[in-house]
């Protein structure tokens, strides 16, 4: 950034002299020499046109697939055109954290509407709008549930491995014990969970539907967790929430998830949105900001930052979270998407995901790929075969199709959404059949 500093060498020398130094080296003399970067050895600069050409050459190496049968945490859903049209407006693109809340009524209202929609989807009492992604939301939920005498969190082995990894990192940083509850036949082993929980258990986390696409017996898992005096945390797919029981109906204390399916494209890992909702009893433990509705002194509707008690800049010495940002633009995107879809549209999208994935599973089974598990699933499932996964996926890739995610040498995690047509499902199945019969 050196060439972009808005002052001259002379002005820098004058400022140094004012504070009692004669050089930049003297200003930073307290920093050990061994950690100082002496020189960058950067190549000579190039023009804007040359830079664009270089970047386009790199981008051309990417393979963009039109036909996608892969999920595993990031999903290819249809996004109504109005979503991009609204959130692309300059006044929204530049919006960030409402530091001066009273004069940020527009952005506060958009956050309030988003929070309301998340509460409607999850059935919970309160929601925030501050978490970066679904994995972070899950990890933050663990921190919410930890208490002085209850410092062990339990996570189902059927959880997305990336989410488990983030939770483990958070637990390491906060000296929280973490235990993995094993799976049985593609779902959480209830008997083992019951035997593991004790009076030091803070919470149990389960993903619904889980990483393998299977529906968990969420009611029973919640009952087992509460019987041990621990909190129950559910990680949910927001599209699936349109047709499945809400976390509140399953007895969850905290509901979290990845908001990417709500109007955000696949991109290359983000920016995404972690949603968090909780019961009123857990409200003061939610990280980040909570926007509320009130009236001003003239009796007109107004929006305020109702709660930010866990912010590290408010109660730094007692904070259990360092979340102090605001996913305003991504939250707005989710809000616009949900508004555009409406309750009926979201339900239709969920039903199409369900029906098309089941059709895909049926056709792949005919082609030679058996389903690994037998329980109910939403829009993802695992197949096994005698043919290596990499061989099947390579054949699909040759035809411009991104197959499922290989999770074993002979296992593939498939996904179908409302965007997948019957024709492309039939094409994928025919290619798989050729490979399996070869």
C-alpha positions in Angstrom: 0.0 0.0 0.0 3.1 2.3 0.1 2.4 3.9 -3.2 -1.2 4.7 -2.1 -0.4 6.6 1.1 -2.0 10.1 0.8 1.0 12.0 1.9 4.5 12.9 0.6 7.9 12.0 1.9 8.3 15.5 3.2 5.0 15.3 5.1 6.0 11.9 6.6 9.3 13.4 7.8 7.5 16.3 9.4 5.1 13.9 11.2 8.1 11.8 12.4 9.8 14.9 13.7 6.7 15.9 15.5 6.6 12.7 17.5 10.3 12.6 18.2 11.8 10.4 15.5 14.1 11.0 12.6 13.2 8.0 10.4 10.8 5.1 9.9 13.4 2.7 11.2 13.7 4.6 14.4 9.9 4.5 14.8 9.8 0.7 14.6 13.1 0.1 16.4 11.3 -1.8 19.2 10.4 -4.6 16.7 13.1 -7.4 16.6 15.2 -7.3 13.4 14.6 -11.0 12.7 10.9 -10.4 12.1 11.2 -7.4 9.9 10.7 -7.8 6.2 13.7 -6.1 4.5 12.5 -6.3 0.9 9.7 -7.8 -1.1 11.6 -8.6 -4.3 8.5 -8.0 -6.4 8.6 -8.0 -10.2 8.2 -4.8 -12.1 4.7 -3.4 -12.4 2.6 -3.9 -15.4 -0.2 -1.8 -17.0 -3.9 -2.3 -16.3 -4.4 -3.9 -19.7 -1.6 -6.3 -19.1 -2.9 -7.1 -15.7 -6.4 -7.9 -17.0 -4.9 -10.1 -19.7 -2.9 -12.1 -17.1 -6.0 -12.5 -14.8 -8.2 -13.6 -17.7 -5.5 -16.2 -18.7 -5.6 -17.6 -15.2 -9.4 -17.5 -15.1 -9.6 -19.5 -18.3 -8.1 -22.4 -16.5 -11.3 -22.8 -14.5 -13.8 -25.4 -15.6 -17.4 -24.1 -15.3 -20.0 -26.8 -15.4 -23.6 -26.3 -16.6 -24.8 -29.6 -15.1 -24.1 -30.1 -11.4 -24.9 -33.0 -9.2 -22.7 -32.0 -6.2 -23.7 -30.4 -2.9 -21.9 -31.3 0.4 -22.6 -27.9 1.9 -22.8 -25.6 -1.1 -25.8 -26.0 -3.5 -26.8 -24.9 -7.0 -30.2 -23.4 -6.6 -32.2 -21.1 -8.9 -31.9 -17.5 -8.0 -34.7 -15.1 -9.2 -33.3 -12.2 -11.2 -34.7 -9.6 -8.9 -32.4 -10.8 -6.1 -29.3 -9.6 -8.0 -31.1 -6.5 -9.2 -32.0 -5.3 -5.6 -28.8 -6.2 -3.8 -26.6 -4.8 -6.6 -27.9 -1.3 -5.9 -25.0 1.0 -4.8 -26.7 1.9 -1.5 -26.8 -1.7 -0.5 -23.4 -2.8 -1.8 -21.6 -0.2 0.2 -23.6 -0.9 3.4 -21.7 -2.6 6.3 -22.1 -2.5 10.1 -24.6 0.2 11.3 -22.2 1.9 13.7 -24.5 5.0 13.8 -27.6 2.9 14.2 -30.1 5.7 14.6 -29.4 7.1 11.1 -29.1 3.6 9.5 -32.8 2.9 9.4 -32.8 1.3 6.0 -30.1 -1.3 6.7 -31.5 -1.9 10.2 -34.9 -2.7 8.7 -33.4 -5.1 6.2 -31.6 -6.9 9.0 -34.8 -7.0 11.1 -36.8 -8.4 8.2 -34.1 -11.1 7.6 -34.1 -12.0 11.3 -37.9 -12.3 11.2 -37.8 -14.7 8.2 -35.1 -16.9 9.9 -37.3 -17.1 13.0 -40.2 -18.1 10.8 -38.2 -20.8 9.1 -36.7 -22.2 12.3 -39.6 -21.6 14.6 -37.1 -20.0 17.1 -37.7 -16.8 19.1 -34.7 -14.7 18.1 -32.1 -14.5 15.4 -29.0 -12.5 14.6 -27.3 -11.4 11.4 -23.6 -11.4 12.2 -22.0 -14.8 11.4 -19.7 -15.4 8.4 -20.8 -18.9 7.4 -22.6 -22.1 8.5 -19.5 -23.7 10.0 -18.7 -20.6 12.1 -22.4 -20.5 13.2 -22.1 -24.1 14.5 -18.9 -23.3 16.3 -20.4 -20.2 17.9 -23.4 -22.2 19.0 -21.0 -24.5 20.9 -19.6 -21.5 22.7 -23.1 -20.3 23.6 -23.8 -23.6 25.4 -20.6 -23.9 27.4 -20.9 -23.3 31.1 -18.4 -23.4 34.0 -19.3 -27.0 35.0 -20.5 -28.1 31.6 -17.5 -27.8 29.3 -17.7 -30.8 26.9 -19.5 -30.5 23.5 -20.6 -33.4 21.4 -20.9 -33.5 17.7 -22.4 -36.1 15.5 -20.1 -38.0 13.1 -22.7 -37.4 10.4 -21.8 -33.7 10.4 -20.1 -32.1 7.4 -16.3 -32.7 8.0 -15.6 -29.0 7.3 -18.0 -28.0 10.1 -16.5 -30.5 12.5 -13.0 -29.0 11.7 -14.1 -25.5 12.4 -15.8 -26.6 15.7 -12.7 -28.4 16.7 -10.6 -25.3 16.0 -12.9 -23.1 18.1 -12.9 -25.7 20.9 -9.1 -25.8 20.9 -8.9 -22.0 21.3 -11.4 -21.9 24.2 -10.1 -25.0 26.0 -13.4 -26.7 25.4 -13.5 -30.5 25.2 -15.0 -32.0 22.1 -16.3 -35.5 21.5 -17.5 -37.1 18.3 -20.6 -39.3 18.5 -20.3 -42.2 16.1 -22.8 -42.9 13.3 -24.7 -46.1 12.6 -26.2 -46.8 9.2 -25.8 -43.2 8.1 -27.3 -41.5 11.1 -26.3 -40.7 14.7 -26.0 -43.8 17.0 -28.6 -42.9 19.7 -27.5 -45.6 22.1 -23.9 -44.4 22.1 -25.0 -40.8 22.5 -27.0 -41.7 25.5 -24.0 -43.5 27.0 -21.6 -40.6 26.3 -23.7 -37.7 27.8 -23.1 -36.9 31.5 -23.2 -34.0 34.0 -20.3 -32.3 32.2 -22.0 -32.2 28.8 -22.7 -28.7 27.5 -24.5 -29.6 24.3 -25.0 -31.9 21.4 -24.9 -30.8 17.7 -26.5 -32.7 14.8 -27.0 -31.7 11.2 -30.5 -32.2 9.7 -30.5 -33.5 7.0 -27.0 -34.8 7.8 -23.9 -34.8 5.6 -25.0 -38.0 3.9 -28.3 -36.4 3.1 -30.2 -38.6 5.5 -32.9 -37.4 7.9 -32.0 -37.9 11.6 -34.5 -38.8 14.3 -34.2 -35.2 15.6 -37.0 -35.5 18.2 -35.4 -38.5 19.9 -31.9 -37.0 19.8 -33.2 -33.8 21.4 -35.0 -35.8 24.1 -31.8 -37.8 24.9 -29.8 -34.5 25.1 -32.2 -32.7 27.3 -32.5 -35.7 29.6 -28.8 -35.3 30.4 -29.3 -31.6 31.1 -27.4 -30.5 28.0 -28.4 -28.0 25.3 -29.6 -29.3 21.9 -28.2 -27.6 18.7 -29.4 -28.4 15.2 -27.7 -27.4 12.0 -30.3 -27.1 9.3 -30.5 -26.8 5.5 -32.7 -23.6 5.0 -34.4 -25.0 1.9 -35.3 -28.3 3.6 -36.9 -26.3 6.5 -39.8 -25.5 4.1 -41.0 -29.1 4.3 -39.5 -30.6 7.4 -40.2 -30.1 11.1 -38.7 -26.9 12.5 -35.8 -27.1 15.0 -38.2 -25.6 17.5 -40.6 -28.5 17.0 -37.7 -30.9 17.6 -36.9 -29.2 20.9 -33.7 -27.4 19.8 -32.3 -24.7 21.9 -30.2 -23.2 19.1 -30.6 -23.6 15.3 -27.8 -22.8 12.9 -27.0 -23.4 9.3 -25.4 -22.2 6.0 -27.5 -19.5 4.3 -25.8 -19.9 0.9 -28.9 -21.7 -0.6 -30.9 -18.5 0.1 -30.0 -16.6 -3.1 -26.2 -16.8 -3.0 -24.4 -18.4 -5.9 -21.8 -21.1 -5.6 -18.9 -18.6 -6.2 -15.6 -20.0 -4.9 -16.3 -20.5 -1.2 -18.1 -17.2 -0.5 -19.0 -14.7 0.7 -21.6 -16.8 2.5 -23.9 -16.4 5.5 -24.2 -18.3 8.7 -27.7 -18.0 10.2 -28.3 -18.4 14.0 -31.5 -18.5 15.9 -32.3 -19.5 19.5 -35.0 -19.7 22.2 -35.6 -16.6 24.2 -33.7 -18.2 27.1 -30.6 -18.3 25.0 -31.0 -14.8 23.5 -28.4 -13.0 25.6 -25.8 -15.5 24.5 -26.2 -15.0 20.8 -23.1 -13.4 19.3 -23.2 -10.2 17.2 -26.1 -7.8 16.8 -29.8 -8.2 17.1 -32.0 -5.6 15.5 -35.4 -4.8 17.1 -38.5 -2.7 16.1 -39.8 0.2 18.2 -41.3 3.6 17.8 -39.7 7.0 17.9 -40.8 10.0 20.0 -43.4 10.9 17.3 -44.9 7.4 17.4 -43.5 6.3 14.1 -42.0 2.9 13.5 -38.2 2.8 14.0 -35.5 0.2 14.2 -32.7 -0.1 16.8 -29.8 -2.3 17.8 -31.7 -4.0 20.6 -28.9 -6.2 21.8 -25.1 -6.6 21.3 -24.2 -7.9 24.8 -21.7 -10.5 23.6 -19.8 -8.1 21.4 -16.0 -8.2 22.2 -15.9 -4.4 22.0 -18.7 -4.0 24.6 -17.8 -6.6 27.2 -14.3 -7.5 26.0 -13.1 -9.1 29.3 -16.2 -11.4 29.5 -16.8 -12.0 25.8 -17.0 -15.6 24.6 -17.1 -14.6 21.0 -15.0 -12.3 18.8 -17.8 -11.8 16.2 -18.3 -8.1 15.9 -19.1 -7.8 12.2 -22.3 -7.8 10.3 -23.3 -9.9 7.3 -25.6 -7.1 6.1 -25.3 -7.6 2.4 -25.6 -11.4 2.5 -28.4 -11.2 5.0 -30.2 -8.7 2.7 -29.6 -11.2 -0.2 -31.3 -14.0 1.8 -34.1 -11.6 2.7 -34.8 -10.6 -0.9 -34.6 -14.2 -2.0 -37.1 -15.4 0.6 -39.4 -12.4 -0.2 -39.2 -13.2 -3.9 -39.9 -16.9 -3.4 -42.5 -16.6 -0.8 -43.7 -19.5 1.4 -45.2 -21.3 -1.6 -42.2 -20.8 -3.8 -39.8 -22.1 -1.1 -42.0 -25.1 -0.5 -42.1 -25.8 -4.2 -38.3 -25.6 -4.5 -37.9 -28.0 -1.5 -40.4 -30.5 -3.0 -38.6 -30.3 -6.4 -35.3 -31.0 -4.7 -36.8 -33.9 -2.9 -38.5 -35.5 -5.9 -35.6 -34.9 -8.4 -33.0 -36.3 -6.0 -35.2 -39.4 -5.5 -35.5 -39.8 -9.3 -31.7 -39.4 -9.6 -31.2 -42.1 -7.0 -33.5 -44.5 -8.8 -31.9 -44.0 -12.1 -28.4 -44.3 -10.8 -29.4 -47.5 -9.0 -30.6 -48.9 -12.3 -27.2 -47.9 -13.8 -25.3 -49.9 -11.2 -24.8 -47.6 -8.2 -26.5 -48.9 -5.1 -27.5 -46.6 -2.3 -25.4 -47.1 0.8 -28.1 -46.2 3.4 -31.7 -47.1 3.6 -33.3 -44.3 5.6 -35.2 -41.2 4.3 -33.2 -38.5 2.6 -33.8 -34.9 1.3 -31.8 -34.1 -1.8 -28.5 -35.9 -1.1 -27.5 -39.5 -0.9 -24.5 -41.8 -1.0 -23.9 -44.6 -3.6 -21.5 -47.4 -3.6 -20.3 -49.5 -6.6 -17.6 -51.9 -7.8 -16.3 -49.2 -10.1 -14.0 -46.6 -8.6 -15.6 -43.2 -8.0 -12.8 -41.3 -9.9 -13.6 -43.3 -13.1 -17.3 -42.6 -12.9 -16.7 -38.9 -12.2 -14.1 -38.6 -15.0 -16.6 -40.0 -17.6 -19.2 -37.5 -16.5 -16.7 -34.6 -16.6 -15.9 -35.5 -20.2 -19.6 -34.7 -21.1 -19.6 -31.5 -19.1 -21.3 -32.9 -16.0 -20.0 -32.3 -12.5 -20.8 -35.5 -10.6 -21.2 -36.1 -6.9 -18.4 -35.7 -4.3 -16.2 -38.7 -3.9 -16.1 -39.5 -0.2 -14.4 -42.9 -0.5 -12.7 -45.0 -3.2 -16.0 -46.4 -4.3 -18.5 -44.0 -2.7 -20.0 -40.9 -4.1 -22.2 -38.2 -2.4 -24.8 -37.1 -5.0 -27.1 -34.1 -4.9 -30.0 -32.8 -7.0 -31.8 -29.5 -6.8 -34.8 -27.9 -8.5 -32.4 -26.8 -11.3 -31.6 -30.4 -12.5 -33.8 -31.5 -15.4 -35.1 -34.9 -16.1 -33.1 -34.9 -19.4 -29.7 -34.2 -17.7 -30.5 -36.8 -14.9 -31.2 -39.4 -17.6 -28.0 -38.4 -19.5 -25.9 -38.7 -16.3 -27.4 -42.1 -15.5 -26.7 -43.3 -19.0 -23.0 -42.3 -18.8 -22.7 -44.0 -15.4 -24.3 -47.2 -16.8 -21.8 -47.3 -19.6 -18.9 -47.0 -17.1 -20.4 -49.7 -14.8 -21.0 -52.1 -17.7 -17.7 -51.6 -19.4 
